[in-house]
């Protein structure tokens, strides 16, 4: 996404996910990852995970505060970035594409409702997949998962799941259906650039980055 922005450095550090989807993410879970990024003196930092969408965005905000205290950099999360994108464009009636269990989407619906977002349509896979399986989905398989979400009267389609490579298909689905696609990975980059003071239009990845 930033191939044409050589002046922007991108740094990342991995951590081991807890075993359950409903486990809260905090500094103990992240271990040394934030401090390793802090060593790079980054201008903004993100927890690139979407669990706050169902465990609660208040927890994500607490995590951001802890990350900023640990590194000195303003912080966001994938879930907070999606919410910020929806609010930026006043999108309140949405469909959600989620590559995990259907019952998690009900939790996402409840969390979004508390922020004025009406989740009216959803698309989930027939069988539960692991994160590596989600990451290995082909373009056609991702498209097949996304397409049903455009069937309802929605203002935007939100793709929740940072291992789901839906951002690559955002622009073509937007062109076909005329509905914005808010992909959680794309939204994370959009929000990172904003809080780092480095925002600017990035074509080819959908309306969100094109309008940055």
N, C-alpha and C positions, 0 to 999 in steps of 0.2 A: 504493500500500500504506500510506503514511503520511499519507493525506489527512485523517485524523481526529486526527493528532498534530501540531498547528501549532507546538508548542514544539520540535520536532526539525527542524533545518535539514539539507538534503541538498545536497551539493556534488559536482560531478564534473568531470573533465578527461579529454580524449581523447588518444590516442596512436596512431601508425601501427603496425599489426601487422607482424611479419616475414612473409616470403612463405611459409615452410614451417611446417606444423603442429608439427613436431618441434623447431623453434628455441626455445631457452631464452629466457625473459623476464627481463631484469635492468634495472638503473637506466639503462643506456645505451639500451635499447629504449624505456623510458618517457619519457626526455628530461626536459622541464620539468614534465610533468604532476604528479609528486608535490610538487614545490616550490610549484607554483601552489595546490595544495590545502592545503599547509602554511601558506600565507599566510592561509587562512581560519580557522586555529587549530582544526582539527577535533579531535574527541575520539577518533575511530577512523577507520581508513583501510582500504580493500580494493582489491586488484587483482581487478577483476571479469572474470576469465578462468579457463578450466578446463584449460589446457594442462598444468598440473601433474599432472592425473589420469593422464596417460600419459607425460610427460617425467620425472616423479618429484616427490613431495611434499617431498622434502628440498630441492629447488631452490626450492619455494614458501616453505619456512621461511627459507631464506637471503634470499629477496627480502623477506619480511616484516621481517627484522632490518634490512636495508638501508633499507627504507621508514621504519621507526621511527627509525633513526639520522638520516635526512634530515629528518623532519618532527616528531619528538618524540611522535608518536601511535602507540598500539598498532595493529598491522596484521594483516590476514588476507587470504585469497584465496578465490575461489569454490570451489576444490577442497578447501582445508582446511576451509571451512565445511561442505561436504557430509560430509566425514569426521567432523567434530565432531557433526553432527546424527545420523549413524548411530550413533556411539558413545554419544551422550546417551540414545538410546532403545534401545540394545542390539540394533540391527538388523544381522545378519551375513549373511543369505541374501537376495540382491537380484537384481533385473533392472535393466538399464540401457537407457535410451532415448538414442540419440546420433544427431544429424542429419548426421554426417560419415561418412568411410570406415569400412567394417567392420573393417579391420585395426587401426585405432586402438583399437577396443573390446577387442581382444585385449591390447593394451598396458595399457589401463585395468584389465582383469581381473588382469593380473600385478601391477600396482601395488597394487590393492586387496587382493590375497591377502597381500601383505606386511604388511597392517594388520588381518588377521583377517576380511576381508570376502570372502565367496564369491559371485562373479558367476556366476549359473547360467542366466540367460536374457537375451537382448538383442533390441532392435528398432532397425534402421537403415533409412534410405531406400534405394530401389532404385537411385537415381543420386546421385552426389556433387553437392552444391550449394555455392554461394558463401555467405558470411555474409549479404549482402543478400538472397539468395534465401531463406535460412532465415528471416530476419526478416519476409519478406513472406508466409510460409505462412499460410493462413486457419485459422480455428478448427477447421473440419472436417478440414483436412489435418494439423494438429497432433494432433487426436484420433485420426486414422487411424494415425499413427505411434506414438502412445502405447499404443493399445489392445492390440496383440499382446504387450506386455510383461507384461500381467496374466495371461497364460495359464499360467504355471508356478507351482509351489509356492514362492512367495517371500514374504519378510517386508516388503519395501518395493520400490517402483519409484523408481529414481534417474534423473532427467532431466539429462544432462550437456550443456551448451551454452548460453551466456548470450544467444545470439541466438534461441534457441528459446523462444517465449512459452508454455511449458507450464505456468507457474505459474497462469495464468488458468483452467486446466482441473483443477487439482489437487483442489479440494474436491469437484467432481462425480464424478471418478473414484474418490476415496476413498469417497464415499457408495455408489457402485455396487459396488465390489469389496471394500471393507473393508480395504484395504491402504494404508499411508501412501505419499504421493508426496513425495519429496525433490527439489525443483527447485533447480538450482544458483543461480539468481538469488534465489529466495526464501530459500535457505539463507544466501546472502551477507548479506542484510539481517538475518536472524535472528542471525547471528554478530556482525555489526557492532554491533547494538543491545546484545548481551551484553557485548562488550568495551568498549563505551562507557558501560556501566552504566545503560542506558536501556531495558532489556527490559520487555515487558508484552504481554498477549494482544492479537493483531490478528485478528479474525474474518474469514472469507470467503476465506482463502487457503490453507486446508488445515490439517492437524493441527500442523505444525511451528510456524507463527506463532501459531496459536490457543493453543498451550501455552507460549508465551514468557513 
